[in-house]
Amino acid sequence: MPIIEALPAFSDNYIWLLQDSASRRCAVVDPGDAEPVLRWLEQHPDWQLSDILITHHHHDHVGGVLALKERTSARVLGPAHEQIPGRDMALDDGDQVAVLGRSLQIIAVPGHTLGHIAYYDADANQPVLFSGDTLFAAGCGRLFEGTPEQMFQSLTRLAALPQHTQVFCTHEYTLSNLRFARAVEPDNPAIEKRFQDVSQLREAGRCSLPSTLALEQQTNPFLRTADTAVARSASVQAGHELKEEVAVFAALRSWKDRF
C-alpha cells in the first residue's frame, strides 16, 4: 500500500493522502476542504493528484472536490447511489478500481447514509480499509439515513475482514467513543488501556488513527453485540432484555446518540 498521511481539516476531520513515491502521484480520500490538499501539493510541486476517493455525500467529505478537480484534473470516484460533485466513476458493491497501482475493492456499507461505500485494499501483508463514517475507532456513525439493521449488517461485513486490517476512518472521535465504551463495559481492561493510550496521544497533539480490526473487536461496543456484558448494558438502557444482536446494536446506537 502507498504511504498514507493524515491531513487535518475542520475541527476533527482527516483527509487521507495516499502517496506513491515511484510515480510521484497521490490520491485523497474524502476532501471536505480543498485547502489542506492544495497546501500539500504546493509544498510538493513535483507530485500530481490523480484520484479523489469519496465514501459518501456529506459536505464535510465532498466540499473540496470541485476545487481540487479544477486545479488538478484528478479523477473523482464515489458511490453510485449518491449525488457526488464532479464524479467521474460511479462505484457499487463488489466493484474493483485501480488507484496508484493498487486494486481497491468497493464494499457497500449503508447506514450512516444509504449509498455509503468503503474502499478496501486486500494486500496480504497489510490490508487497509477506508471506512468513511461507517466504522469509527471505538464507534460507528450516526444513522442519518439508514436503519439499525442496515448499519449492523454493514459493520458485520467490515468486521469479517482480516483482523490485521488497518482502519482509516475520517474523524478524530476516538477518545469520546472510548468514553462511551467505558460506560458500556466498565470492566473491560482492553478498553481502559486503549483509553489511556489514546489520551496520551491526544494530549501530545497526535492522531489516534489508524486502528485495526483486531483492536476494534476488543474495544468497540458496536462490534461486540454478542458479548454478554454489552448485551446486559444495552438491555438496561432499553428497559427490557434484548436477545437479538441487532436489537442490542440499536439500543447502543440510541444510547450513544444521547450520551
N, C-alpha and C positions, 0 to 999 in steps of 0.2 A: 504494500500500500504506500502511496506517496506520503511525504511528510504532512502532518496535519497541525495547523496552528489556529488558535482561537483569536479572533478579532472582536473585542468587546464592542457592544452597541447599546444605545439607550441606557437604562439603569441595570438591566440584568440579562440582556440577550448576548448570545455568542453567534457570530458568523464564522463558520468553519472554512478555513482556507486550505485547500489541498494543493501541494506543490510537487511537481515532477522535475527534479533537478536536471535530468538528462535533456529534456526538451525545452526547459525554461518556460513551461506552460503551467497554469494554475486554474483551479476551479473554486467556486464558493458555494456554500450551502446556506440558503435562507437569508439573503442580504436584505434585511428590513431597512437598512440605511446604506446608501452608496458610499458615504464619506470614508468610513474606515477602510473599505476596499480600495477606493481611489487613492487614499493616502499611502497605502502599502504599495500600490503599483507605481506611484510617483517615486517612492524610495527604492524601488527595484525596476528601473526603466527597461531592463533587458528581458523582463518577464511579460508574458501575454496571458490575459484572462481568456480562456477558451470556452468555459462552461459555467452556467449558473443553474444550480440544482434547487428546486423548490419542493417542500414537503406538503404545504397547504396554503390556503389563500389569505390568511390573516395578514393585516397590513404590516405588522412588525416582522414579517417574514418575506414580504414581497415589495415593500416600499421603495427599495433601492434598485429594483430590477431594470426599469426602463432607462434610468440614467446610466447604469453600468452597460447596458446593451448599446446605448447610443455612443458611448465613449470607446467601447472595446469591440463591438460586433460579436460579443460572446453568444453562444447558443444557449437558449433558455429551455430547460427541461422541467416539466411539472405534471401534477396529477391530471388525468384525462377528464375527470368529472368535476373539476372546479374551474372557476374563471381566474386564470393566471395571466398577468400582464406580459405581453411580449413573448408568449410561449411559442417555441418552435417545434417542440416534440412533446406530444401528449402520452403520458405513461400510465399503464394499467397493471393490475396484479399479474405477476409472472413474467413481465417483460424483462429483457436484458438490455442494458445500454453500455456502450464503451465510453469511459471517461478517463482521460490521461493514461490510456493504455490498459486500464483495468475494466473488467466486466462487472457491472453493478446489477444486482437483482432487485426488482421492484416488488415490494410487499404492500398490499392494500391493508391499511390499519384504520378503518373508520371508528369514530367515537368522539374525538375532540372536534373534528369536522367530518362530514360524510365522505369526502373524497380523499382524505389524508393518505399519503403514502410514505413509506420508509425506503431508504436505499441501503442495500446490504452487499458488502464485498466479502465473498466466501473464501478468501485467502486461507489456506490450510494452516499456515503458521500464525497469522494474526488477522482473523476475521474482524470486520468493522461494520457497525450499524449506525446510520444517521437516522435517528428516531423522531426528529422534529419535536412536537408537543404531545406525542403519544406516551412513550416511556421516558420518564424523568429519572434522574438519580434519586432513589428512595421514594419515588412517587409516580404519578401519572397525570395526564392533562385533564382539565375540566371537560364535562360533556356539554359542549355548546350546541352541537347539532345531533349527535348520535345518542344511542341508548346504552344503559349499563351492559346489556347483553353484547352489543357490538364492541364496546371497549374491552370487555372481559375476553372476548374471542381474539381481538387484536393483540392484547397483551399475552395471551396464551400462545399465539403463534410466535411472537418475538421471544418468549421465554424458552421455546423449544430449540432455538438456535444454539450452536456450541457455547459452552459455558465460558470459554476464554474470549468470547466476542467482546471487543471494546464498544462501549455505548457512548455515542456523541449526541446528546440532546441539545436543545437550543436555549436553555435558560439556566441561570445560576440560582436554582431553587433548593439546592441540596440541603442546606442547613435547616431551613424551615420545614422541608419534608421530613427530615430526621426528627425534628421536634414532635411532629405528628406520629411518626413511627414509634417513638419512645412512649407516647401516650397509649398506643395500641398494644405494644409489647414492652412493658416496663422492665421485664426480667430477661430480655434478650441481650446477652453480652456482646453479640456482634453489632447490634445497633448502637449500644453505648460506646464501643470502641470507635465505630465509624463517626459518631457524633463528635467525639473528642478529636479525632484526626482531622475532620473537616473544619472544626472550629479553629484549629491551629493554622490550617491552610488559609482560611478566610481572614484571620487576624493578620496574616502576613501578606494579604492582598493577592493571594494566588488562586487560580482556578481550581475548582473541585473535580473537574472532569478531565478525561473520560472515566466512566465507570466500567465495570464488567458485568456480564450477566450472572456470573457466579456470586459476585458481591450483592447484586440486586436480589437474587434468590434468598440470600441470608438476611437482608435488611429492609427490603421494600415490601410493606404490608400488602400492596396491591398484587404482588406475585406470590403471596403467602396465604391465600384464602383457604387453602386446605389445612393449614395449621390450626390445631385445637385452640391455642391461646388467642390467635387472631379472630377465629370464629366466635369465641366467647366474648371478646371485647366488642365485636360488631353486634352481637346479639343483645348485649346490654344497651347499646345505643339505640337499637331498633325496638327494644321493649319486649321482645319475644325471641325464642330460639330460631336461629337460621340454620337450615340443614343443607341448602344448596350453595355451592361456591359462588355462583353469580349473584345470589342474594346477599352473601357476605360482602362481595365486591361492591354492590350497590349501596349497602349500608355504610361501608368505609368511605365511598366517594361522597355520599351525603354528609357524613361526619366531617370529612376534610373540608368540604365547602364552607362549613360554618366554624371551623376550628380556629 
